[in-house]
Amino acid sequence: MKITNIKEFMKHSMESLEEILAMLMNLPELSIQDLQGSRTALVIVDMVNGFVREGALKSPRVEALIPDIVELVQQCAKAKIKALAFADCHTKVSPEFEAYPVHCMAGTYEAEIVDEIKEIGEYLLIHKNSTNGFFEEEFQKWLKINDGIDTYVITGDCTDICVQQFAITLKTWFNKENRKIRVIVPVNAVETYDLGLHNGDLANVMALYNMINNGIEVVKSIK
């Protein structure tokens, strides 16, 4: 990276950020009735205790997602929309711990879906051992079996890590296959965390903007 004038860089960056914020503040809202139940899937990413209730990466920002996601899960169940729930689940030798604190160890409370969502059920649970659930064998099997799904609604955390990676990988995989699909991310149902230099607000904004640039349909909410 080569930045010769920091003041100019900051000035232009602030101008761009203001435009991005204005765009995100005026996103449309979708109705659940706009989605075809038999061709839509709801994906819940990492709404587990390790990011909500205990552990090194727990976040009140993520915990605040629960009511909106619960409501969406219930709406999708009524609309006969299939649901998947990814749950972060690691072993002691996970290379991921070189980048993040130890979290969501297999067989622990941290690796379980939060009770509010668990009690509703209506989803297929898929454990994942990396930030990107797309590569899990169970998801690949599900993808082949559910070939008729052409709309994916992605919720959960973290917006800038697991959600973004899954959404963009899913979209680009279908692009490779020359298949047009909708990947939808409702802003009210995704979140990230604050930790040190990881500014949750900034990370959210830039991740949402990056997903839009990659063909993801970012909306205010789905009601």
C-alpha positions, 0 to 999 in steps of 0.5 A, a space after each residue: 500500500 502506497 499513501 503519499 498524502 495522509 490528509 488527502 487520503 483521510 479526506 477522500 475516505 471520509 467523503 466515500 464513507 459518507 456516501 456509503 452510509 447514505 446508501 446504507 441508510 436508504 436500503 429497501 425493506 423486503 416482505 417475506 411474501 416476496 420470497 418463494 418458499 420452495 425456492 428460498 433458504 434461510 441461513 443462520 450463521 454462528 448464532 452460538 453461545 460462544 459469540 453471544 453469552 460466554 467466551 473470548 469473543 462474546 459480544 452484546 452486539 451479536 446478542 442483540 440480534 436474537 429477537 430479529 433472527 427469531 422472528 425471521 426464523 418463525 416467519 420462514 417456517 410459516 412460509 415453508 422456507 428451509 433453514 440451515 444453522 451453521 455453528 462454529 465448532 473447533 478442535 484444539 489443533 484448529 489453525 484459526 486460533 492463530 488469528 483469533 482467541 480460542 473459542 467454540 470448542 467442540 462439545 462445549 456450551 460455546 459451540 451450541 446454538 443459542 436457546 432462543 433459536 434452538 427452541 424453535 428448531 426448524 433448521 438443519 444444524 451444520 458444524 463448521 471448523 472455519 470461518 467459511 461454512 460454504 466448504 463444509 461437506 455437510 453444506 456441499 451435500 445439502 447444496 446438491 440435494 437442494 438444487 432448486 434453491 435460487 434465493 438465500 437469506 443470510 443472517 447472523 455473525 460476524 458481518 465482516 467475517 463468516 457472513 461476508 465470506 459465506 455470502 460472497 463464496 456462495 454468490 461467486 460459486 453460482 456465478 461460476 456455474 452460470 446460474 443466477 441466484 439471489 443472495 440477500 443479507 438483511 442489515 437488521 439480522 447481521 452484526 459483528 463485534 468490538 475488540 481493540 482495533 476491530 471497530 464494529 460499526 466500521 467493520 459492518 459498514 465496509 462489509 455490507 458495502 463490499 457485499 453489495 459490490 460483489 452482487 449481494 442484495 443488502 436490504 434493511 430487513 425482511 418483514 
